[in-house]
């Protein structure tokens, strides 16, 4: 049995499909789980509840924590450490391995120009501090011999069938598909990597089933040489056959809007990711597993074909 905690999102759906290569027994866990594969077992559970988490993990060889929380720092501070503690304890109790799907928020902002697994951990944001704490909990539990664990880390992501969880899908692809201007946060001339969700799902499944991968951090396969914001807009507009119209939202504007909009207020502290080059390297993974990431133009075309029927 391999179990996905936090099912229902973009990554968990791709992961559930990819896991069929390795097992016929897949359990999907969330507050309101829905099957992805015909044979999936579904379990409703609240991961902030230790007993429910333990029951959800019981019988699992590998557990994948891919849960997402509301984008609110007060919720993150309260619930993320609690969820991670419950999951680690459950995996220890039931002898399950843990794969934690992570992001790059804990990295030093001055090192985003070329991120590897060795990039300094020195977050500047409140959300980055939370991510640093829970990643350390995972690695410490492995170091202490309580569980076998690894971290699978992704850049910002894009992919087919994603609803409101991808910056690229929401601010560039969708508006251009509707004949509107694209909206780009930060500077248009900075490079920005995006991980293709089917690649992320396939690679996370591969890591979970590779004994040698545990005890390490892995960057999931992400195409090299990322386009700039301007190039992302131009590439997308070309696929739709429209003009690459775009408006950029600088950090000061996001902060101003944040005075009146709670979501923008939460986003303001993360704007440093869009005012400099953001280049994510997955060379370690590609060399270890001989898996190449989907090229950007190909991934973009697949998203548009799937979501916009072109």
N, C-alpha and C positions, 0 to 999 in steps of 0.2 A: 504494500500500500504506500502510495506517495500522496501527500496532502498539501493543498494550496490554501493558506490562510489569507483571507482578504480577496476572495474570488469576486469576479464581476467586472473588473477593470480591464483596461487595454492590455496590460502586461499579463495578467492572470489568464486571459482568454487565449493569447498566443502560447503561453506556457502550457496550459491544459492540452492544447492540440499537439504540442511538441512532445509531451510526456508519453504519448501513446507509442512512441518508438521504444520506450524502456519498460513500460508496465501496462497491464490491462486493468489495474486497480488504482483509480484516481479518485480522491475525495476532495470536494470543493466546499470550503467553509467561509461563511460570512453571515451577516444578519439575515439576509434574504437571498440565499444561494440559488443559482440556476445552472442546470447541466450545460456543458459545452459539448462533450462527447456523449454518445448514446448510453454508454455503460457507467458514466460518472455517478459516484455516490455523493449526495448532497447532505450537509449538516449545517443547521442554523446555530450560530454561537456568537456571543459577545466576547471579544478577545480581552476586554478589560475585566472580565470575570475569570478568576483563576480556575474554578471548577469546570466551567464550560470549555475553557481553553484546553484543559487536561483531557477532557472527554473527546474533544475534537482531534487531538493529537494521538490518542491511544491507538496502538496498532500500526503506526506509521514508521516506515523505514527512513524516509526523507520528508522533511517539512520545509515548505517554501513560504516565507513571510513576505508577501507582496502588498500588504494592506496600505491604504491611503487614508489620511485623516483630513477633515475640513481645514482649509488653509487659514488657520487662526492660531497665533502663537500661544494664547492661553490654553487652548485645547491640546496643542502639541506638547507643551510643558507638563500638563497634567496626565495625558493619556499615553504618550509614546513610551516613557520609561516603564509605566505599569504594564503595557502590552508586552514590551520586550522581556520584562521580568517573568511574566506569566508564561510566555512562549519558551524561554530558556528553561524554566523550572519543569514545564511539561515535557520538553524534549529530554531533559535529564532523567526524569521519572520513567519515561517509556523507552529510553534507549534510542531515540530518534536523532538523525543528523539534521542540522539546520542550515538552510540557505537563505540569507537575508538580501532582498533586493533593495539597493540603496541608490542615493543620488550623489551629487558632487558639492553639496552645500557646505561641507566642512573644510573644503580646500582653501588654502591661502589665496585671497583675491589677486595677489600679485603674481600668481603662478598659473593663471587660467590660460595663458597663451600656448601652453603645451602640457596637458595633464596626463600623467601616468600614475601607476599605483604607488609611486614613490613621491608624489607631489606632497609638499608640506601640509599638514593638517593645522589650520590656523584660521578658523571661521571669523568673519567680521559681522555676521548677522545673528539675530536671536534664534532664528530657525536653524542656522548652521550649527549653533552651539548644542541644540537638541539632537541634531543628527550626529554630531561628534560623540555625544554621550552614549547614544544607543549603539553606535558602531563599536565603541570601546567595550560595551557590555558583551557584545557578541564575541569579539576577539579574546576578551579576558576569560570568558566561560570556556572557550576552546583551550586557551593556554593553561588554565587550571585543571584541564582534563575532565571537566563536567560533561561536556558534549563535544561532538565533532561539528565544526561550523565553518562557513565561508561567507564572504561578502561578494555579491555580484553587483557591480556599480555601473550605472547608465548615465549618459549625458541627457539633456533634454531630449524628448522623443517625439516621433511622428509616425503615422501608420494608418492603415485602412480601418474604418469603423470606429474611430476614436471620437467621443463626444465631449467636448469642452475640457479635455485634459492635456491637450497639446497646444503649445503656443503657436507653432507653425501652422497647424490645421486651422486654428481659430482666427488668427490674425492675418494670415496670408492666403491660404488655399480657399477657405470658405468665402471671404469677401470678394476675391477675384472671380470665383465661380458665380457669384450673385451680381456681377457687373459693378461692384463697388471698389473703392480704393483699398489696397492692403494697408494694414497698420503695423508698423515695426517699432518695437520698443528699443530705445537707445539709438546708437549711431548706425547708419546704413552701411558704413564702410568697414565695419569690423566682421571678421570671420566668425561663424557660429556653427558648431557641430550639432547634429541631431542623430540619435540612435533610432533605427527602423524597428518598430515593435515586433514584427515576426522574427527578426534576427535576435532581438533581446530574449524572446520566449524560447527559441531554439537553443540559444547558448546557455541560458539559465538551466534548462533541462539537462543539457550536456554536462555542465559543471556539477549538478546535484548527483549525477551518476558516475562521476569520475573520482575514485578514492584519493588520487594524488592531488586533487584540487583543494582539499580541505585545509584549514589553517591559514588561508591566504585571501587577499583582496584581488578581484579580477575585474578589469574593465571589459564590458561587453562589446562585441564587435560593432564598430562604428566606422563608416567610410572616412578616409583621410582627405586632406585638402578640402576642407569645408568652404562653401561659398560665403560671401559677405551677405549682409542683409539685402543690399541692392541686387546682388546676383540671385538670391533666393526668389525675390519678387519677379525678376526678369525671367527666370527659368520657369516659374509657375505660370506667369502670364503667357509665355510662349506655348505652353501646353494647352491653354484655353483659347489661344488665338486672340487675345485682347492686349490692350496697351498696359504696360507695367506701371500703373498709377499707384502711388504709395504716399502715405503721410507718416512721418516719424514722430514718436512721442518721447522727448528727452526726459531725463530723470526728474528735473525740477517740475515738469508738468504732471508727472505721475504723483509726486509728493503733494502738489497743489490739489489735484483731484481727490487724493487720499483724505483730505480734510473733510470731505463730504461722502466719500464712498469707502465702506469698510474693506472691500476686497482690494481696491487700489492702495489703501493704507497698508495692508499686509504685504503687498507686492513691492512697495517703495524701497524697502531695505534690501531687496534682491536685485535692484537695478544695476548694481555693479557688474552683473554678469553680461550686460548688454552695452556697456560703454568701453569695452576692450575686446581683443580677440579671445575667443572661447574655443579652444582646439583640444579635442579629446582623443587620446591615442589608445588603441586596443591592440597594439603590437604584441604584447605578452600573450594574450589569448590567441591571436591569430597564429603565432608561432607554435604554441603548445598544442592546439587542436586542429590546425590546418583548415580553419573555417574563415572564409572571406566575407566581409560585410557587403550588403547590397549597395551598389553605387547610388549616389544621390538622385541622379536623373531617373534611374530605373525605379527607385522607391517612390519618388514623387509621382511618376506616371501610374504606378500601381494604385496609389492612394486615390488619384483622380479618377481612374477607371472604376474603382470599387465604389467610391462615395458619390461620384458625380456622373457616372454612366457614360463617360466619353471613350 
